[in-house]
């Protein structure tokens, strides 16, 4: 009985979990300026929660590289 309850609980828990967000590389963000602008905008709107995520860090690095290239 416990095993059945645990199995159902794990299945329900797995079904309710959020899908992981795709992490964009710095090169992908450099190639797609619209995507870079979207990610940077999201990160700036919610910097407390998203500031340390890989997407925000990659977007900051891509933005920095793009600024260096424009110099």
MARTOR-649774 format. One record per residue: x, y, z of N, C-alpha, C in turn. Coordinates in steps of 0.001 Angstrom, whole numbers, plus 524288, in hexadecimal, padded with zeros to 5 digits. Each point is the difference from the previous one (the first is absolute). Layout:
N
XYZXYZXYZ/...
end
This chain:
71
803397FB57800007FCC7804A98000080367804EB80000/804267FFF38033580378804888002C802B1800D97FABF/801947FBBC7FDA4802B18005D7FAFC7FC61802497FBD8/7FB307FE6E8000A7FC38802037FC377FF1C805D9800EC/7FF6080189804ED7FF3B805878014E804C9803327FE60/8049D7FE138011F804CB802B67FE9880084800797FA13/7FEA57FBF17FD2C80045800257FA497FC4F804157FDC5/7FB358002A801EF7FC2F803DD7FE26801E0805798015D/80210800B5804AA801EB80516801A88046D801DD7FC76/803A17FCA87FEB880459801747FCA37FE40801457FA77/7FC307FD267FE0C7FDF7801157FAC27FD50805507FFE1/7FCE480122803F17FD548050F8004B803FE804608009A/803E27FF348032980409803F0800CC802FC8010E7FAEF/8013C7FC017FD22802CE800A37FB0A7FC98802D07FBFF/7FB037FEF6800067FC75802857FC457FF5A805C980130/8008180181804E27FF358056A8018A804F2803527FF90/804767FD937FF6B804D8803057FFCF80042803257FAFD/8028B80487800588006B803687FB79804277FDEF7FC40/7FF1C801177FB12803D37FE767FC11804AC803A48006A/8049C7FDE37FFAB804BF8031F8007C80075803B57FB5E/80191804BC80128800AB803E77FBEE805027FEE07FCFC/7FFCE800B27FAF68048D7FF087FCAF804148042E8010A/804CB7FE58800988045180399800EC8027E801467FABD/80031805087FECD8024A801D47FB1D805CA80126800DF/803327FE887FC3C805958010C8006380119805AD7FE81/804A6801BE8014680193805547FEAD80006800AF7FA15/801DF7FC167FD2E8002D8005F7FA467FA89800517FDA2/7FC4B7FD0D8021E7FA998004B7FE1B7FDC88056F800DD/801118022A804887FDFA805318013B802A1804317FCAB/804FB7FF497FED1802BB803C17FCA37FDC17FFE67FA78/7FE7F7FB687FE377FDF87FF757FAB57FA6C802097FF84/7FCF37FFC38041B7FA81801957FFD87FF34804AA803A0/8004E804A27FDCE7FFA7804D28031A7FAA8800A58028C/7FBD47FE2E7FD6A7FAC88006F802487FF857FC8E804DD/802207FB507FFA97FFFA7FC818047C803338024D80474/80476802397FEB88034D80274803ED7FD1580470802B9/7FD4F8032E7FD047FD0B804528024E7FBA47FDFB8038A/7FD5F7FBCF7FE5F7FBD67FDBE80335802167FDE580529/804497FD227FFB7802347FDA6804BF8020180441803A9/802A0803E87FDE6801F480444803487FB79802F78027E/7FBDE800DB7FD057FB69802A8802227FD887FCFC8047C/7FF767FAD97FF4E7FDE17FCB38042F8036B8003F804D5/805127FFAA7FF2E803AA7FFF4804687FFF08052C802E9/7FF808043F7FD387FFE2805228028E7FAE3800ED802DF/7FBB17FDF67FDF07FAEE800A88029C7FFC17FCF480520/802B87FBA5800437FFC27FCB3804A1805887FE4580180/8034C803C280115805827FEC3800F1800D67FD0680519/7FC88800A9803C1800A57FD37804ED7FF7E7FA257FF67/7FC377FE477FCFA7FF257FA687FF30803597FDC77FB9C/80080802F17FBCF8027A7FDE67FB4D805B3801847FF4F/801FD8037A8033080539802147FF378044D7FBF57FFDA/7FF7B7FBD3802E48041D7FC09800517FEF07FB3B7FC92/7FBF8800387FCC37FECF7FB8F7FC9B803E17FFE17FB6E/800D87FB677FDC7803B27FF9D7FB9A7FE78803637FB53/7FAF0800707FEE37FE5D803387FB9080167805B8800DD/7FF2F801FB804AC8013F8057B80112805DE800EB7FFF2/802F57FC638020D805AB8008E7FFE7802187FFBF7FA6F/7FDD27FC7D7FCDB801AA7FFA27FA847FE5E804D77FCF7/7FB5D802178012E7FE36804C07FD5B8037A8049B80165/8019980069804E8803808043B801948053D7FF7D7FD40/801FD7FB3D7FF8A804F37FF267FD537FF87801497FA2C/7FBA97FE717FD9D7FF2A801277FA6F7FF79805DD7FF20/7FD4D802AD803817FF6A805AB7FF958054C802AB80086/8032A7FE2C8039F8053E8022E800BE8035A7FF337FB1E/7FFCC7FB3E7FDD18030A7FEE67FB457FE288034E7FB6C/7FAE1800BE7FF957FDE78032C7FBB4801C9805B08008B/80014801F6804DD801DE80553800D2805C98008C7FEA5/8031F7FC058015280589800257FEAA800D47FFF37FA19/7FCD87FD007FD3E800817FFC07FA497FE998051D7FD76/7FC66802EB802587FE68805097FDBA8040980447800E0/803A37FF2A80392803F38040780120803EB800747FBA1/
end
